[in-house]
Amino acid sequence: IVLTGAMIPYTLRNSDAVFNLGCSLMAVQLLPAGVYITMNGKVFAWDNVKKERERGVFTTKD
């Protein structure tokens, strides 16, 4: 399972939605079975990710 989203909605100019969707399709084909999150061209394990709202990015919890 690969979850994704967009920081900028699909309907707005410069949206990252299509890029993130492409990353999720790549991840589902290459990664072992599990649950992942893809954002900003990065893949995270579901239980090791956090959103840094101030910076507008997702990072690992570590």
N, CA and C atoms as an extended XYZ file, in Angstrom:
186
Properties=species:S:1:pos:R:3:atomname:S:1:resname:S:1:resid:I:1 pbc="F F F"
N         0.857       -1.165        0.000 N   ILE     1
C         0.000        0.000        0.000 CA  ILE     1
C         0.902        1.225        0.000 C   ILE     1
N         0.631        2.147       -0.905 N   VAL     2
C         1.393        3.393       -0.965 CA  VAL     2
C         0.413        4.558       -0.929 C   VAL     2
N         0.548        5.387        0.079 N   LEU     3
C        -0.285        6.580        0.217 CA  LEU     3
C         0.495        7.783       -0.288 C   LEU     3
N        -0.214        8.716       -0.909 N   THR     4
C         0.432        9.939       -1.377 CA  THR     4
C        -0.550       11.087       -1.301 C   THR     4
N        -0.082       12.252       -1.610 N   GLY     5
C        -0.931       13.437       -1.588 CA  GLY     5
C        -0.222       14.556       -2.306 C   GLY     5
N        -0.639       15.772       -2.025 N   ALA     6
C        -0.023       16.935       -2.661 CA  ALA     6
C        -0.026       18.104       -1.690 C   ALA     6
N         1.060       18.829       -1.656 N   MET     7
C         1.124       20.050       -0.858 CA  MET     7
C         0.344       21.159       -1.558 C   MET     7
N         0.322       21.110       -2.898 N   ILE     8
C        -0.437       22.065       -3.705 CA  ILE     8
C        -1.495       21.262       -4.456 C   ILE     8
N        -2.778       21.579       -4.308 N   PRO     9
C        -3.840       20.805       -4.953 CA  PRO     9
C        -3.648       20.677       -6.471 C   PRO     9
N        -4.127       19.569       -7.008 N   TYR    10
C        -3.993       19.250       -8.427 CA  TYR    10
C        -4.523       20.360       -9.329 C   TYR    10
N        -5.588       21.000       -8.927 N   THR    11
C        -6.224       22.008       -9.774 CA  THR    11
C        -5.474       23.335       -9.820 C   THR    11
N        -4.466       23.504       -8.997 N   LEU    12
C        -3.705       24.755       -8.979 CA  LEU    12
C        -2.411       24.631       -9.780 C   LEU    12
N        -1.961       25.751      -10.291 N   ARG    13
C        -0.711       25.796      -11.050 CA  ARG    13
C         0.448       25.344      -10.155 C   ARG    13
N         1.412       24.678      -10.752 N   ASN    14
C         2.609       24.185      -10.047 CA  ASN    14
C         2.308       23.127       -8.994 C   ASN    14
N         1.210       22.402       -9.168 N   SER    15
C         0.866       21.335       -8.227 CA  SER    15
C         1.911       20.227       -8.276 C   SER    15
N         2.155       19.617       -7.137 N   ASP    16
C         3.061       18.474       -7.056 CA  ASP    16
C         2.302       17.148       -7.107 C   ASP    16
N         1.009       17.193       -7.374 N   ALA    17
C         0.167       15.994       -7.330 CA  ALA    17
C         0.594       14.934       -8.340 C   ALA    17
N         0.803       15.300       -9.588 N   VAL    18
C         1.158       14.323      -10.620 CA  VAL    18
C         2.533       13.718      -10.339 C   VAL    18
N         3.478       14.524       -9.922 N   PHE    19
C         4.807       14.020       -9.573 CA  PHE    19
C         4.711       13.010       -8.433 C   PHE    19
N         3.947       13.341       -7.395 N   ASN    20
C         3.804       12.438       -6.252 CA  ASN    20
C         3.087       11.153       -6.647 C   ASN    20
N         2.115       11.243       -7.542 N   LEU    21
C         1.436       10.042       -8.031 CA  LEU    21
C         2.425        9.149       -8.771 C   LEU    21
N         3.268        9.737       -9.607 N   GLY    22
C         4.295        8.966      -10.311 CA  GLY    22
C         5.249        8.277       -9.352 C   GLY    22
N         5.640        8.967       -8.301 N   CYS    23
C         6.519        8.367       -7.288 CA  CYS    23
C         5.842        7.192       -6.598 C   CYS    23
N         4.563        7.324       -6.340 N   SER    24
C         3.852        6.231       -5.670 CA  SER    24
C         3.737        5.014       -6.587 C   SER    24
N         3.547        5.229       -7.878 N   LEU    25
C         3.494        4.104       -8.823 CA  LEU    25
C         4.846        3.404       -8.913 C   LEU    25
N         5.924        4.159       -8.878 N   MET    26
C         7.263        3.576       -8.864 CA  MET    26
C         7.470        2.752       -7.596 C   MET    26
N         7.074        3.313       -6.469 N   ALA    27
C         7.280        2.646       -5.184 CA  ALA    27
C         6.538        1.322       -5.111 C   ALA    27
N         5.305        1.302       -5.584 N   VAL    28
C         4.511        0.076       -5.488 CA  VAL    28
C         5.109       -1.043       -6.349 C   VAL    28
N         5.846       -0.687       -7.383 N   GLN    29
C         6.469       -1.690       -8.244 CA  GLN    29
C         7.819       -2.175       -7.715 C   GLN    29
N         8.518       -1.345       -6.954 N   LEU    30
C         9.890       -1.672       -6.565 CA  LEU    30
C        10.084       -2.102       -5.115 C   LEU    30
N         9.208       -1.680       -4.232 N   LEU    31
C         9.411       -1.947       -2.806 CA  LEU    31
C         8.778       -3.267       -2.374 C   LEU    31
N         9.312       -3.880       -1.321 N   PRO    32
C         8.680       -5.088       -0.787 CA  PRO    32
C         7.304       -4.752       -0.216 C   PRO    32
N         6.488       -5.768       -0.045 N   ALA    33
C         5.138       -5.567        0.493 CA  ALA    33
C         5.202       -4.815        1.815 C   ALA    33
N         4.307       -3.864        1.985 N   GLY    34
C         4.280       -3.057        3.198 CA  GLY    34
C         3.414       -1.835        2.994 C   GLY    34
N         3.522       -0.899        3.911 N   VAL    35
C         2.765        0.351        3.836 CA  VAL    35
C         3.769        1.498        3.801 C   VAL    35
N         3.627        2.353        2.799 N   TYR    36
C         4.569        3.446        2.580 CA  TYR    36
C         3.822        4.746        2.303 C   TYR    36
N         4.551        5.844        2.430 N   ILE    37
C         4.046        7.168        2.083 CA  ILE    37
C         5.055        7.797        1.138 C   ILE    37
N         4.579        8.345        0.018 N   THR    38
C         5.470        9.051       -0.901 CA  THR    38
C         5.057       10.515       -0.975 C   THR    38
N         6.036       11.382       -0.802 N   MET    39
C         5.829       12.830       -0.938 CA  MET    39
C         7.148       13.462       -1.350 C   MET    39
N         7.083       14.436       -2.217 N   ASN    40
C         8.263       15.211       -2.618 CA  ASN    40
C         9.383       14.332       -3.171 C   ASN    40
N         9.043       13.257       -3.866 N   GLY    41
C        10.051       12.384       -4.450 CA  GLY    41
C        10.745       11.467       -3.467 C   GLY    41
N        10.230       11.381       -2.261 N   LYS    42
C        10.818       10.515       -1.237 CA  LYS    42
C         9.798        9.474       -0.798 C   LYS    42
N        10.313        8.318       -0.378 N   VAL    43
C         9.468        7.226        0.106 CA  VAL    43
C         9.767        7.015        1.581 C   VAL    43
N         8.717        6.925        2.377 N   PHE    44
C         8.854        6.755        3.822 CA  PHE    44
C         8.058        5.537        4.279 C   PHE    44
N         8.572        4.853        5.293 N   ALA    45
C         7.774        3.831        5.970 CA  ALA    45
C         6.651        4.554        6.710 C   ALA    45
N         5.482        3.961        6.755 N   TRP    46
C         4.307        4.626        7.337 CA  TRP    46
C         4.519        5.053        8.779 C   TRP    46
N         5.349        4.314        9.501 N   ASP    47
C         5.516        4.590       10.928 CA  ASP    47
C         6.769        5.417       11.244 C   ASP    47
N         7.407        5.954       10.204 N   ASN    48
C         8.619        6.742       10.427 CA  ASN    48
C         8.600        8.008        9.566 C   ASN    48
N         7.493        8.727        9.612 N   VAL    49
C         7.375        9.943        8.812 CA  VAL    49
C         6.632       11.008        9.603 C   VAL    49
N         7.030       12.256        9.376 N   LYS    50
C         6.320       13.375        9.997 CA  LYS    50
C         6.289       14.536        9.011 C   LYS    50
N         5.289       15.375        9.158 N   LYS    51
C         5.163       16.554        8.307 CA  LYS    51
C         5.725       17.760        9.046 C   LYS    51
N         6.679       18.423        8.425 N   GLU    52
C         7.223       19.662        8.976 CA  GLU    52
C         6.468       20.816        8.324 C   GLU    52
N         5.419       21.249        8.977 N   ARG    53
C         4.535       22.264        8.400 CA  ARG    53
C         5.250       23.572        8.084 C   ARG    53
N         6.168       23.976        8.936 N   GLU    54
C         6.875       25.242        8.715 CA  GLU    54
C         7.672       25.224        7.414 C   GLU    54
N         8.292       24.085        7.124 N   ARG    55
C         9.117       23.948        5.918 CA  ARG    55
C         8.325       23.423        4.732 C   ARG    55
N         7.138       22.856        4.985 N   GLY    56
C         6.315       22.320        3.909 CA  GLY    56
C         6.868       21.051        3.297 C   GLY    56
N         7.491       20.198        4.140 N   VAL    57
C         8.067       18.940        3.659 CA  VAL    57
C         7.749       17.809        4.634 C   VAL    57
N         7.915       16.586        4.147 N   PHE    58
C         7.820       15.406        4.988 CA  PHE    58
C         9.235       14.901        5.236 C   PHE    58
N         9.510       14.458        6.455 N   THR    59
C        10.822       13.933        6.822 CA  THR    59
C        10.631       12.701        7.698 C   THR    59
N        11.731       11.987        7.927 N   THR    60
C        11.657       10.847        8.837 CA  THR    60
C        11.604       11.354       10.274 C   THR    60
N        11.065       10.529       11.149 N   LYS    61
C        10.976       10.886       12.571 CA  LYS    61
C        12.338       10.855       13.247 C   LYS    61
N        13.249       10.056       12.708 N   ASP    62
C        14.582        9.889       13.318 CA  ASP    62
C        15.333       11.189       13.403 C   ASP    62
